Amino acid sequence: TLTGCKKEEPETIEQITTTTAKEGIIVKVKRVDNWDLEQSQYFVEGAITRIANSLENIDRGIYLNELTTDGNGQVKFEQLLPGAYYIDGYYYGFTFEISQVQIIAGQTRQHEIVFYW
């Protein structure tokens, strides 16, 4: 006979999982020739495109990432937390103006940069 035995239930451990959505932005770089604004619009392969989380970081040359556009003139910056970001870059000595983009939870945004050749 067994005496003094007590069946114990295993402790329940509650697991809380926290996930943070990390979104992205697709940036397309387009070149427009000044001499023919209507017909000369090209997506640019090989443009250096950079993203930072503040203007101060751009001034300091501190970027979250730097990518080169593909054959379709685009790059995709992935796994970004929602918030404001700043994009700049260059192509053969032509510097893009700084663009501000807003990343929204649950969305992959698209942004187009146009520079005049």
PDB file as gemmi writes it, atoms N, CA and C in Angstrom:
CRYST1    1.000    1.000    1.000  90.00  90.00  90.00 P 1                      
ATOM      1  N   THR A   1       0.832  -1.166   0.000  1.00  0.00           N  
ATOM      2  CA  THR A   1       0.000   0.000   0.000  1.00  0.00           C  
ATOM      3  C   THR A   1       0.877   1.229   0.000  1.00  0.00           C  
ATOM      4  N   LEU A   2       0.351   2.219  -0.631  1.00  0.00           N  
ATOM      5  CA  LEU A   2       1.066   3.488  -0.688  1.00  0.00           C  
ATOM      6  C   LEU A   2       0.411   4.450   0.277  1.00  0.00           C  
ATOM      7  N   THR A   3       1.215   5.100   1.038  1.00  0.00           N  
ATOM      8  CA  THR A   3       0.672   6.107   1.931  1.00  0.00           C  
ATOM      9  C   THR A   3       1.471   7.380   1.773  1.00  0.00           C  
ATOM     10  N   GLY A   4       0.837   8.479   1.971  1.00  0.00           N  
ATOM     11  CA  GLY A   4       1.516   9.770   1.908  1.00  0.00           C  
ATOM     12  C   GLY A   4       1.856  10.221   0.496  1.00  0.00           C  
ATOM     13  N   CYS A   5       1.376   9.529  -0.491  1.00  0.00           N  
ATOM     14  CA  CYS A   5       1.643   9.953  -1.863  1.00  0.00           C  
ATOM     15  C   CYS A   5       0.583  10.950  -2.296  1.00  0.00           C  
ATOM     16  N   LYS A   6       1.027  11.908  -2.972  1.00  0.00           N  
ATOM     17  CA  LYS A   6       0.119  12.945  -3.435  1.00  0.00           C  
ATOM     18  C   LYS A   6       0.416  13.190  -4.918  1.00  0.00           C  
ATOM     19  N   LYS A   7      -0.603  13.072  -5.724  1.00  0.00           N  
ATOM     20  CA  LYS A   7      -0.403  13.315  -7.153  1.00  0.00           C  
ATOM     21  C   LYS A   7      -0.366  14.816  -7.390  1.00  0.00           C  
ATOM     22  N   GLU A   8       0.708  15.260  -7.957  1.00  0.00           N  
ATOM     23  CA  GLU A   8       0.823  16.692  -8.231  1.00  0.00           C  
ATOM     24  C   GLU A   8       0.699  16.928  -9.727  1.00  0.00           C  
ATOM     25  N   GLU A   9      -0.047  17.924 -10.049  1.00  0.00           N  
ATOM     26  CA  GLU A   9      -0.161  18.330 -11.439  1.00  0.00           C  
ATOM     27  C   GLU A   9       1.082  19.143 -11.798  1.00  0.00           C  
ATOM     28  N   PRO A  10       1.604  18.945 -12.977  1.00  0.00           N  
ATOM     29  CA  PRO A  10       2.751  19.775 -13.352  1.00  0.00           C  
ATOM     30  C   PRO A  10       2.337  21.242 -13.414  1.00  0.00           C  
ATOM     31  N   GLU A  11       3.282  22.094 -13.075  1.00  0.00           N  
ATOM     32  CA  GLU A  11       2.991  23.529 -13.126  1.00  0.00           C  
ATOM     33  C   GLU A  11       2.763  23.953 -14.564  1.00  0.00           C  
ATOM     34  N   THR A  12       1.826  24.814 -14.723  1.00  0.00           N  
ATOM     35  CA  THR A  12       1.569  25.355 -16.049  1.00  0.00           C  
ATOM     36  C   THR A  12       2.427  26.607 -16.213  1.00  0.00           C  
ATOM     37  N   ILE A  13       3.200  26.622 -17.268  1.00  0.00           N  
ATOM     38  CA  ILE A  13       4.048  27.784 -17.549  1.00  0.00           C  
ATOM     39  C   ILE A  13       3.417  28.519 -18.717  1.00  0.00           C  
ATOM     40  N   GLU A  14       3.044  29.735 -18.479  1.00  0.00           N  
ATOM     41  CA  GLU A  14       2.421  30.534 -19.527  1.00  0.00           C  
ATOM     42  C   GLU A  14       3.527  31.201 -20.338  1.00  0.00           C  
ATOM     43  N   GLN A  15       3.482  30.975 -21.616  1.00  0.00           N  
ATOM     44  CA  GLN A  15       4.482  31.591 -22.489  1.00  0.00           C  
ATOM     45  C   GLN A  15       3.846  32.753 -23.218  1.00  0.00           C  
ATOM     46  N   ILE A  16       4.497  33.853 -23.130  1.00  0.00           N  
ATOM     47  CA  ILE A  16       4.026  35.055 -23.822  1.00  0.00           C  
ATOM     48  C   ILE A  16       5.005  35.332 -24.946  1.00  0.00           C  
ATOM     49  N   THR A  17       4.487  35.349 -26.133  1.00  0.00           N  
ATOM     50  CA  THR A  17       5.332  35.619 -27.287  1.00  0.00           C  
ATOM     51  C   THR A  17       5.048  37.025 -27.780  1.00  0.00           C  
ATOM     52  N   THR A  18       6.087  37.813 -27.880  1.00  0.00           N  
ATOM     53  CA  THR A  18       5.957  39.167 -28.395  1.00  0.00           C  
ATOM     54  C   THR A  18       6.596  39.210 -29.768  1.00  0.00           C  
ATOM     55  N   THR A  19       5.837  39.680 -30.731  1.00  0.00           N  
ATOM     56  CA  THR A  19       6.399  39.822 -32.070  1.00  0.00           C  
ATOM     57  C   THR A  19       6.312  41.274 -32.482  1.00  0.00           C  
ATOM     58  N   THR A  20       7.308  41.710 -33.147  1.00  0.00           N  
ATOM     59  CA  THR A  20       7.324  43.061 -33.691  1.00  0.00           C  
ATOM     60  C   THR A  20       7.334  42.940 -35.200  1.00  0.00           C  
ATOM     61  N   ALA A  21       6.330  43.503 -35.834  1.00  0.00           N  
ATOM     62  CA  ALA A  21       6.273  43.454 -37.296  1.00  0.00           C  
ATOM     63  C   ALA A  21       7.403  44.300 -37.861  1.00  0.00           C  
ATOM     64  N   LYS A  22       8.140  43.714 -38.747  1.00  0.00           N  
ATOM     65  CA  LYS A  22       9.206  44.458 -39.414  1.00  0.00           C  
ATOM     66  C   LYS A  22       8.853  44.513 -40.891  1.00  0.00           C  
ATOM     67  N   GLU A  23       8.726  45.704 -41.400  1.00  0.00           N  
ATOM     68  CA  GLU A  23       8.234  45.918 -42.751  1.00  0.00           C  
ATOM     69  C   GLU A  23       9.385  46.323 -43.668  1.00  0.00           C  
ATOM     70  N   GLY A  24       9.051  46.761 -44.855  1.00  0.00           N  
ATOM     71  CA  GLY A  24      10.091  47.134 -45.789  1.00  0.00           C  
ATOM     72  C   GLY A  24       9.646  48.227 -46.742  1.00  0.00           C  
ATOM     73  N   ILE A  25      10.602  48.607 -47.583  1.00  0.00           N  
ATOM     74  CA  ILE A  25      10.304  49.594 -48.613  1.00  0.00           C  
ATOM     75  C   ILE A  25      11.062  49.218 -49.875  1.00  0.00           C  
ATOM     76  N   ILE A  26      10.361  49.313 -50.992  1.00  0.00           N  
ATOM     77  CA  ILE A  26      10.984  49.106 -52.297  1.00  0.00           C  
ATOM     78  C   ILE A  26      11.235  50.492 -52.882  1.00  0.00           C  
ATOM     79  N   VAL A  27      12.472  50.752 -53.227  1.00  0.00           N  
ATOM     80  CA  VAL A  27      12.847  52.043 -53.799  1.00  0.00           C  
ATOM     81  C   VAL A  27      13.208  51.822 -55.263  1.00  0.00           C  
ATOM     82  N   LYS A  28      12.572  52.604 -56.145  1.00  0.00           N  
ATOM     83  CA  LYS A  28      12.891  52.560 -57.567  1.00  0.00           C  
ATOM     84  C   LYS A  28      13.584  53.870 -57.935  1.00  0.00           C  
ATOM     85  N   VAL A  29      14.681  53.747 -58.672  1.00  0.00           N  
ATOM     86  CA  VAL A  29      15.445  54.929 -59.089  1.00  0.00           C  
ATOM     87  C   VAL A  29      15.257  55.120 -60.589  1.00  0.00           C  
ATOM     88  N   LYS A  30      14.764  56.297 -60.942  1.00  0.00           N  
ATOM     89  CA  LYS A  30      14.465  56.611 -62.343  1.00  0.00           C  
ATOM     90  C   LYS A  30      15.314  57.794 -62.797  1.00  0.00           C  
ATOM     91  N   ARG A  31      15.841  57.688 -64.009  1.00  0.00           N  
ATOM     92  CA  ARG A  31      16.589  58.777 -64.628  1.00  0.00           C  
ATOM     93  C   ARG A  31      15.734  59.390 -65.722  1.00  0.00           C  
ATOM     94  N   VAL A  32      15.690  60.702 -65.749  1.00  0.00           N  
ATOM     95  CA  VAL A  32      14.967  61.426 -66.793  1.00  0.00           C  
ATOM     96  C   VAL A  32      15.957  62.375 -67.459  1.00  0.00           C  
ATOM     97  N   ASP A  33      16.077  62.273 -68.769  1.00  0.00           N  
ATOM     98  CA  ASP A  33      16.985  63.155 -69.502  1.00  0.00           C  
ATOM     99  C   ASP A  33      16.344  64.523 -69.671  1.00  0.00           C  
ATOM    100  N   ASN A  34      17.076  65.562 -69.325  1.00  0.00           N  
ATOM    101  CA  ASN A  34      16.564  66.934 -69.427  1.00  0.00           C  
ATOM    102  C   ASN A  34      16.146  67.312 -70.847  1.00  0.00           C  
ATOM    103  N   TRP A  35      16.802  66.773 -71.836  1.00  0.00           N  
ATOM    104  CA  TRP A  35      16.523  67.161 -73.211  1.00  0.00           C  
ATOM    105  C   TRP A  35      15.264  66.511 -73.769  1.00  0.00           C  
ATOM    106  N   ASP A  36      14.716  65.499 -73.085  1.00  0.00           N  
ATOM    107  CA  ASP A  36      13.533  64.823 -73.598  1.00  0.00           C  
ATOM    108  C   ASP A  36      12.742  64.252 -72.423  1.00  0.00           C  
ATOM    109  N   LEU A  37      12.050  65.120 -71.696  1.00  0.00           N  
ATOM    110  CA  LEU A  37      11.376  64.726 -70.460  1.00  0.00           C  
ATOM    111  C   LEU A  37      10.285  63.687 -70.684  1.00  0.00           C  
ATOM    112  N   GLU A  38       9.651  63.704 -71.846  1.00  0.00           N  
ATOM    113  CA  GLU A  38       8.533  62.790 -72.094  1.00  0.00           C  
ATOM    114  C   GLU A  38       8.994  61.376 -72.425  1.00  0.00           C  
ATOM    115  N   GLN A  39      10.021  61.257 -73.234  1.00  0.00           N  
ATOM    116  CA  GLN A  39      10.402  59.951 -73.779  1.00  0.00           C  
ATOM    117  C   GLN A  39      11.591  59.284 -73.085  1.00  0.00           C  
ATOM    118  N   SER A  40      12.302  60.004 -72.268  1.00  0.00           N  
ATOM    119  CA  SER A  40      13.569  59.471 -71.768  1.00  0.00           C  
ATOM    120  C   SER A  40      13.521  59.170 -70.275  1.00  0.00           C  
ATOM    121  N   GLN A  41      12.671  58.266 -69.902  1.00  0.00           N  
ATOM    122  CA  GLN A  41      12.582  57.880 -68.501  1.00  0.00           C  
ATOM    123  C   GLN A  41      13.039  56.436 -68.376  1.00  0.00           C  
ATOM    124  N   TYR A  42      14.112  56.227 -67.614  1.00  0.00           N  
ATOM    125  CA  TYR A  42      14.711  54.906 -67.480  1.00  0.00           C  
ATOM    126  C   TYR A  42      14.854  54.547 -66.005  1.00  0.00           C  
ATOM    127  N   PHE A  43      14.572  53.307 -65.668  1.00  0.00           N  
ATOM    128  CA  PHE A  43      14.925  52.833 -64.341  1.00  0.00           C  
ATOM    129  C   PHE A  43      16.401  52.471 -64.383  1.00  0.00           C  
ATOM    130  N   VAL A  44      17.113  52.865 -63.368  1.00  0.00           N  
ATOM    131  CA  VAL A  44      18.574  52.833 -63.379  1.00  0.00           C  
ATOM    132  C   VAL A  44      19.121  51.622 -62.622  1.00  0.00           C  
ATOM    133  N   GLU A  45      19.908  50.829 -63.315  1.00  0.00           N  
ATOM    134  CA  GLU A  45      20.630  49.729 -62.675  1.00  0.00           C  
ATOM    135  C   GLU A  45      21.974  50.250 -62.175  1.00  0.00           C  
ATOM    136  N   GLY A  46      22.372  49.845 -60.983  1.00  0.00           N  
ATOM    137  CA  GLY A  46      23.694  50.203 -60.466  1.00  0.00           C  
ATOM    138  C   GLY A  46      23.742  51.468 -59.633  1.00  0.00           C  
ATOM    139  N   ALA A  47      22.596  52.046 -59.297  1.00  0.00           N  
ATOM    140  CA  ALA A  47      22.588  53.235 -58.443  1.00  0.00           C  
ATOM    141  C   ALA A  47      22.756  52.805 -56.987  1.00  0.00           C  
ATOM    142  N   ILE A  48      23.604  53.497 -56.262  1.00  0.00           N  
ATOM    143  CA  ILE A  48      23.794  53.221 -54.841  1.00  0.00           C  
ATOM    144  C   ILE A  48      22.681  53.925 -54.075  1.00  0.00           C  
ATOM    145  N   THR A  49      21.929  53.173 -53.295  1.00  0.00           N  
ATOM    146  CA  THR A  49      20.791  53.711 -52.547  1.00  0.00           C  
ATOM    147  C   THR A  49      21.002  53.383 -51.078  1.00  0.00           C  
ATOM    148  N   ARG A  50      20.861  54.403 -50.228  1.00  0.00           N  
ATOM    149  CA  ARG A  50      21.152  54.239 -48.796  1.00  0.00           C  
ATOM    150  C   ARG A  50      19.957  54.672 -47.962  1.00  0.00           C  
ATOM    151  N   ILE A  51      19.806  54.044 -46.793  1.00  0.00           N  
ATOM    152  CA  ILE A  51      18.706  54.382 -45.892  1.00  0.00           C  
ATOM    153  C   ILE A  51      19.259  54.626 -44.494  1.00  0.00           C  
ATOM    154  N   ALA A  52      18.712  55.660 -43.843  1.00  0.00           N  
ATOM    155  CA  ALA A  52      19.123  56.020 -42.475  1.00  0.00           C  
ATOM    156  C   ALA A  52      17.879  56.335 -41.672  1.00  0.00           C  
ATOM    157  N   ASN A  53      18.026  56.332 -40.356  1.00  0.00           N  
ATOM    158  CA  ASN A  53      16.857  56.606 -39.513  1.00  0.00           C  
ATOM    159  C   ASN A  53      16.808  58.040 -39.006  1.00  0.00           C  
ATOM    160  N   SER A  54      17.731  58.895 -39.462  1.00  0.00           N  
ATOM    161  CA  SER A  54      17.661  60.319 -39.112  1.00  0.00           C  
ATOM    162  C   SER A  54      18.500  61.132 -40.091  1.00  0.00           C  
ATOM    163  N   LEU A  55      18.169  62.410 -40.202  1.00  0.00           N  
ATOM    164  CA  LEU A  55      18.979  63.309 -41.039  1.00  0.00           C  
ATOM    165  C   LEU A  55      20.381  63.470 -40.467  1.00  0.00           C  
ATOM    166  N   GLU A  56      20.467  63.462 -39.149  1.00  0.00           N  
ATOM    167  CA  GLU A  56      21.776  63.591 -38.504  1.00  0.00           C  
ATOM    168  C   GLU A  56      22.686  62.434 -38.901  1.00  0.00           C  
ATOM    169  N   ASN A  57      22.118  61.234 -38.983  1.00  0.00           N  
ATOM    170  CA  ASN A  57      22.929  60.088 -39.379  1.00  0.00           C  
ATOM    171  C   ASN A  57      23.379  60.195 -40.831  1.00  0.00           C  
ATOM    172  N   ILE A  58      22.530  60.724 -41.700  1.00  0.00           N  
ATOM    173  CA  ILE A  58      22.958  60.943 -43.084  1.00  0.00           C  
ATOM    174  C   ILE A  58      24.121  61.931 -43.114  1.00  0.00           C  
ATOM    175  N   ASP A  59      24.009  63.013 -42.348  1.00  0.00           N  
ATOM    176  CA  ASP A  59      25.092  63.997 -42.293  1.00  0.00           C  
ATOM    177  C   ASP A  59      26.400  63.376 -41.813  1.00  0.00           C  
ATOM    178  N   ARG A  60      26.294  62.398 -40.926  1.00  0.00           N  
ATOM    179  CA  ARG A  60      27.484  61.726 -40.380  1.00  0.00           C  
ATOM    180  C   ARG A  60      27.942  60.547 -41.245  1.00  0.00           C  
ATOM    181  N   GLY A  61      27.131  60.191 -42.248  1.00  0.00           N  
ATOM    182  CA  GLY A  61      27.464  59.041 -43.083  1.00  0.00           C  
ATOM    183  C   GLY A  61      27.159  57.710 -42.422  1.00  0.00           C  
ATOM    184  N   ILE A  62      26.207  57.710 -41.495  1.00  0.00           N  
ATOM    185  CA  ILE A  62      25.819  56.490 -40.785  1.00  0.00           C  
ATOM    186  C   ILE A  62      24.500  55.986 -41.376  1.00  0.00           C  
ATOM    187  N   TYR A  63      24.552  54.854 -42.047  1.00  0.00           N  
ATOM    188  CA  TYR A  63      23.373  54.296 -42.718  1.00  0.00           C  
ATOM    189  C   TYR A  63      23.008  52.949 -42.130  1.00  0.00           C  
ATOM    190  N   LEU A  64      21.720  52.633 -42.155  1.00  0.00           N  
ATOM    191  CA  LEU A  64      21.270  51.314 -41.731  1.00  0.00           C  
ATOM    192  C   LEU A  64      21.633  50.262 -42.774  1.00  0.00           C  
ATOM    193  N   ASN A  65      21.605  50.680 -44.034  1.00  0.00           N  
ATOM    194  CA  ASN A  65      21.913  49.757 -45.119  1.00  0.00           C  
ATOM    195  C   ASN A  65      22.243  50.554 -46.371  1.00  0.00           C  
ATOM    196  N   GLU A  66      23.007  49.932 -47.261  1.00  0.00           N  
ATOM    197  CA  GLU A  66      23.359  50.520 -48.547  1.00  0.00           C  
ATOM    198  C   GLU A  66      23.262  49.405 -49.576  1.00  0.00           C  
ATOM    199  N   LEU A  67      22.406  49.611 -50.587  1.00  0.00           N  
ATOM    200  CA  LEU A  67      22.188  48.592 -51.610  1.00  0.00           C  
ATOM    201  C   LEU A  67      22.350  49.198 -52.995  1.00  0.00           C  
ATOM    202  N   THR A  68      22.608  48.340 -53.974  1.00  0.00           N  
ATOM    203  CA  THR A  68      22.739  48.752 -55.368  1.00  0.00           C  
ATOM    204  C   THR A  68      21.504  48.294 -56.132  1.00  0.00           C  
ATOM    205  N   THR A  69      20.922  49.194 -56.936  1.00  0.00           N  
ATOM    206  CA  THR A  69      19.712  48.849 -57.677  1.00  0.00           C  
ATOM    207  C   THR A  69      19.974  47.729 -58.675  1.00  0.00           C  
ATOM    208  N   ASP A  70      18.946  46.903 -58.862  1.00  0.00           N  
ATOM    209  CA  ASP A  70      19.045  45.775 -59.777  1.00  0.00           C  
ATOM    210  C   ASP A  70      18.695  46.203 -61.205  1.00  0.00           C  
ATOM    211  N   GLY A  71      18.521  45.232 -62.097  1.00  0.00           N  
ATOM    212  CA  GLY A  71      18.211  45.515 -63.497  1.00  0.00           C  
ATOM    213  C   GLY A  71      16.887  46.223 -63.713  1.00  0.00           C  
ATOM    214  N   ASN A  72      16.011  46.190 -62.703  1.00  0.00           N  
ATOM    215  CA  ASN A  72      14.738  46.908 -62.782  1.00  0.00           C  
ATOM    216  C   ASN A  72      14.807  48.261 -62.088  1.00  0.00           C  
ATOM    217  N   GLY A  73      16.003  48.667 -61.684  1.00  0.00           N  
ATOM    218  CA  GLY A  73      16.172  49.964 -61.033  1.00  0.00           C  
ATOM    219  C   GLY A  73      15.636  50.008 -59.613  1.00  0.00           C  
ATOM    220  N   GLN A  74      15.585  48.871 -58.948  1.00  0.00           N  
ATOM    221  CA  GLN A  74      15.012  48.888 -57.610  1.00  0.00           C  
ATOM    222  C   GLN A  74      15.869  48.145 -56.586  1.00  0.00           C  
ATOM    223  N   VAL A  75      15.669  48.548 -55.343  1.00  0.00           N  
ATOM    224  CA  VAL A  75      16.240  47.862 -54.185  1.00  0.00           C  
ATOM    225  C   VAL A  75      15.117  47.669 -53.184  1.00  0.00           C  
ATOM    226  N   LYS A  76      15.289  46.696 -52.309  1.00  0.00           N  
ATOM    227  CA  LYS A  76      14.285  46.473 -51.268  1.00  0.00           C  
ATOM    228  C   LYS A  76      14.994  46.457 -49.919  1.00  0.00           C  
ATOM    229  N   PHE A  77      14.635  47.439 -49.099  1.00  0.00           N  
ATOM    230  CA  PHE A  77      15.123  47.481 -47.731  1.00  0.00           C  
ATOM    231  C   PHE A  77      14.082  46.748 -46.891  1.00  0.00           C  
ATOM    232  N   GLU A  78      14.511  45.682 -46.231  1.00  0.00           N  
ATOM    233  CA  GLU A  78      13.571  44.839 -45.497  1.00  0.00           C  
ATOM    234  C   GLU A  78      13.788  44.933 -43.993  1.00  0.00           C  
ATOM    235  N   GLN A  79      12.833  44.419 -43.256  1.00  0.00           N  
ATOM    236  CA  GLN A  79      12.866  44.318 -41.803  1.00  0.00           C  
ATOM    237  C   GLN A  79      13.107  45.671 -41.136  1.00  0.00           C  
ATOM    238  N   LEU A  80      12.263  46.619 -41.491  1.00  0.00           N  
ATOM    239  CA  LEU A  80      12.309  47.942 -40.884  1.00  0.00           C  
ATOM    240  C   LEU A  80      11.150  48.086 -39.907  1.00  0.00           C  
ATOM    241  N   LEU A  81      11.419  48.642 -38.772  1.00  0.00           N  
ATOM    242  CA  LEU A  81      10.349  48.931 -37.823  1.00  0.00           C  
ATOM    243  C   LEU A  81       9.541  50.121 -38.327  1.00  0.00           C  
ATOM    244  N   PRO A  82       8.267  50.200 -38.002  1.00  0.00           N  
ATOM    245  CA  PRO A  82       7.485  51.368 -38.411  1.00  0.00           C  
ATOM    246  C   PRO A  82       8.122  52.662 -37.907  1.00  0.00           C  
ATOM    247  N   GLY A  83       8.070  53.698 -38.735  1.00  0.00           N  
ATOM    248  CA  GLY A  83       8.637  54.990 -38.373  1.00  0.00           C  
ATOM    249  C   GLY A  83       9.146  55.724 -39.596  1.00  0.00           C  
ATOM    250  N   ALA A  84       9.823  56.838 -39.360  1.00  0.00           N  
ATOM    251  CA  ALA A  84      10.349  57.669 -40.439  1.00  0.00           C  
ATOM    252  C   ALA A  84      11.773  57.243 -40.789  1.00  0.00           C  
ATOM    253  N   TYR A  85      12.057  57.207 -42.084  1.00  0.00           N  
ATOM    254  CA  TYR A  85      13.389  56.879 -42.583  1.00  0.00           C  
ATOM    255  C   TYR A  85      13.751  57.889 -43.668  1.00  0.00           C  
ATOM    256  N   TYR A  86      15.037  57.976 -43.960  1.00  0.00           N  
ATOM    257  CA  TYR A  86      15.544  58.917 -44.945  1.00  0.00           C  
ATOM    258  C   TYR A  86      16.392  58.149 -45.952  1.00  0.00           C  
ATOM    259  N   ILE A  87      16.166  58.450 -47.227  1.00  0.00           N  
ATOM    260  CA  ILE A  87      16.844  57.747 -48.305  1.00  0.00           C  
ATOM    261  C   ILE A  87      17.643  58.746 -49.124  1.00  0.00           C  
ATOM    262  N   ASP A  88      18.876  58.385 -49.422  1.00  0.00           N  
ATOM    263  CA  ASP A  88      19.653  59.159 -50.380  1.00  0.00           C  
ATOM    264  C   ASP A  88      20.486  58.185 -51.195  1.00  0.00           C  
ATOM    265  N   GLY A  89      21.304  58.705 -52.076  1.00  0.00           N  
ATOM    266  CA  GLY A  89      22.138  57.834 -52.885  1.00  0.00           C  
ATOM    267  C   GLY A  89      22.786  58.603 -54.015  1.00  0.00           C  
ATOM    268  N   TYR A  90      23.415  57.854 -54.906  1.00  0.00           N  
ATOM    269  CA  TYR A  90      24.109  58.493 -56.021  1.00  0.00           C  
ATOM    270  C   TYR A  90      24.258  57.514 -57.176  1.00  0.00           C  
ATOM    271  N   TYR A  91      24.500  58.096 -58.326  1.00  0.00           N  
ATOM    272  CA  TYR A  91      24.718  57.318 -59.541  1.00  0.00           C  
ATOM    273  C   TYR A  91      25.674  58.093 -60.424  1.00  0.00           C  
ATOM    274  N   TYR A  92      26.855  57.570 -60.630  1.00  0.00           N  
ATOM    275  CA  TYR A  92      27.873  58.207 -61.455  1.00  0.00           C  
ATOM    276  C   TYR A  92      28.029  59.690 -61.175  1.00  0.00           C  
ATOM    277  N   GLY A  93      28.181  60.039 -59.930  1.00  0.00           N  
ATOM    278  CA  GLY A  93      28.422  61.420 -59.558  1.00  0.00           C  
ATOM    279  C   GLY A  93      27.177  62.258 -59.345  1.00  0.00           C  
ATOM    280  N   PHE A  94      26.025  61.748 -59.718  1.00  0.00           N  
ATOM    281  CA  PHE A  94      24.774  62.464 -59.483  1.00  0.00           C  
ATOM    282  C   PHE A  94      24.215  62.019 -58.136  1.00  0.00           C  
ATOM    283  N   THR A  95      24.010  62.955 -57.240  1.00  0.00           N  
ATOM    284  CA  THR A  95      23.499  62.654 -55.908  1.00  0.00           C  
ATOM    285  C   THR A  95      22.001  62.874 -55.883  1.00  0.00           C  
ATOM    286  N   PHE A  96      21.271  61.931 -55.283  1.00  0.00           N  
ATOM    287  CA  PHE A  96      19.829  62.080 -55.139  1.00  0.00           C  
ATOM    288  C   PHE A  96      19.543  63.026 -53.993  1.00  0.00           C  
ATOM    289  N   GLU A  97      18.461  63.776 -54.107  1.00  0.00           N  
ATOM    290  CA  GLU A  97      18.002  64.560 -52.970  1.00  0.00           C  
ATOM    291  C   GLU A  97      17.511  63.607 -51.892  1.00  0.00           C  
ATOM    292  N   ILE A  98      17.624  64.018 -50.656  1.00  0.00           N  
ATOM    293  CA  ILE A  98      17.185  63.182 -49.544  1.00  0.00           C  
ATOM    294  C   ILE A  98      15.659  63.105 -49.544  1.00  0.00           C  
ATOM    295  N   SER A  99      15.146  61.902 -49.449  1.00  0.00           N  
ATOM    296  CA  SER A  99      13.702  61.680 -49.388  1.00  0.00           C  
ATOM    297  C   SER A  99      13.341  61.143 -48.019  1.00  0.00           C  
ATOM    298  N   GLN A 100      12.219  61.595 -47.481  1.00  0.00           N  
ATOM    299  CA  GLN A 100      11.713  61.019 -46.244  1.00  0.00           C  
ATOM    300  C   GLN A 100      10.595  60.054 -46.590  1.00  0.00           C  
ATOM    301  N   VAL A 101      10.622  58.872 -45.987  1.00  0.00           N  
ATOM    302  CA  VAL A 101       9.574  57.881 -46.193  1.00  0.00           C  
ATOM    303  C   VAL A 101       9.059  57.434 -44.831  1.00  0.00           C  
ATOM    304  N   GLN A 102       7.806  57.066 -44.795  1.00  0.00           N  
ATOM    305  CA  GLN A 102       7.177  56.611 -43.561  1.00  0.00           C  
ATOM    306  C   GLN A 102       6.847  55.131 -43.703  1.00  0.00           C  
ATOM    307  N   ILE A 103       7.377  54.308 -42.809  1.00  0.00           N  
ATOM    308  CA  ILE A 103       7.070  52.888 -42.815  1.00  0.00           C  
ATOM    309  C   ILE A 103       5.886  52.658 -41.879  1.00  0.00           C  
ATOM    310  N   ILE A 104       4.880  51.955 -42.389  1.00  0.00           N  
ATOM    311  CA  ILE A 104       3.657  51.700 -41.631  1.00  0.00           C  
ATOM    312  C   ILE A 104       3.570  50.195 -41.363  1.00  0.00           C  
ATOM    313  N   ALA A 105       3.179  49.837 -40.158  1.00  0.00           N  
ATOM    314  CA  ALA A 105       3.069  48.421 -39.787  1.00  0.00           C  
ATOM    315  C   ALA A 105       2.160  47.691 -40.764  1.00  0.00           C  
ATOM    316  N   GLY A 106       2.591  46.514 -41.173  1.00  0.00           N  
ATOM    317  CA  GLY A 106       1.782  45.681 -42.050  1.00  0.00           C  
ATOM    318  C   GLY A 106       1.876  46.009 -43.520  1.00  0.00           C  
ATOM    319  N   GLN A 107       2.759  46.933 -43.894  1.00  0.00           N  
ATOM    320  CA  GLN A 107       2.846  47.335 -45.299  1.00  0.00           C  
ATOM    321  C   GLN A 107       4.291  47.328 -45.780  1.00  0.00           C  
ATOM    322  N   THR A 108       4.454  46.940 -47.036  1.00  0.00           N  
ATOM    323  CA  THR A 108       5.713  47.172 -47.732  1.00  0.00           C  
ATOM    324  C   THR A 108       5.421  48.306 -48.692  1.00  0.00           C  
ATOM    325  N   ARG A 109       6.071  49.415 -48.487  1.00  0.00           N  
ATOM    326  CA  ARG A 109       5.798  50.628 -49.273  1.00  0.00           C  
ATOM    327  C   ARG A 109       6.656  50.647 -50.527  1.00  0.00           C  
ATOM    328  N   GLN A 110       6.265  51.493 -51.484  1.00  0.00           N  
ATOM    329  CA  GLN A 110       7.086  51.748 -52.667  1.00  0.00           C  
ATOM    330  C   GLN A 110       7.376  53.241 -52.730  1.00  0.00           C  
ATOM    331  N   HIS A 111       8.587  53.558 -53.144  1.00  0.00           N  
ATOM    332  CA  HIS A 111       9.005  54.952 -53.231  1.00  0.00           C  
ATOM    333  C   HIS A 111       9.843  55.098 -54.497  1.00  0.00           C  
ATOM    334  N   GLU A 112       9.594  56.155 -55.243  1.00  0.00           N  
ATOM    335  CA  GLU A 112      10.341  56.381 -56.475  1.00  0.00           C  
ATOM    336  C   GLU A 112      11.200  57.625 -56.345  1.00  0.00           C  
ATOM    337  N   ILE A 113      12.449  57.492 -56.733  1.00  0.00           N  
ATOM    338  CA  ILE A 113      13.389  58.620 -56.757  1.00  0.00           C  
ATOM    339  C   ILE A 113      13.658  58.950 -58.217  1.00  0.00           C  
ATOM    340  N   VAL A 114      13.503  60.202 -58.576  1.00  0.00           N  
ATOM    341  CA  VAL A 114      13.749  60.644 -59.942  1.00  0.00           C  
ATOM    342  C   VAL A 114      14.904  61.639 -59.915  1.00  0.00           C  
ATOM    343  N   PHE A 115      15.875  61.424 -60.805  1.00  0.00           N  
ATOM    344  CA  PHE A 115      16.913  62.436 -60.960  1.00  0.00           C  
ATOM    345  C   PHE A 115      17.064  62.769 -62.431  1.00  0.00           C  
ATOM    346  N   TYR A 116      17.437  64.009 -62.663  1.00  0.00           N  
ATOM    347  CA  TYR A 116      17.507  64.535 -64.022  1.00  0.00           C  
ATOM    348  C   TYR A 116      18.946  64.523 -64.509  1.00  0.00           C  
ATOM    349  N   TRP A 117      19.180  63.921 -65.643  1.00  0.00           N  
ATOM    350  CA  TRP A 117      20.493  63.713 -66.226  1.00  0.00           C  
ATOM    351  C   TRP A 117      20.907  64.895 -67.035  1.00  0.00           C  
TER     352      TRP A 117                                                      
END                                                                             
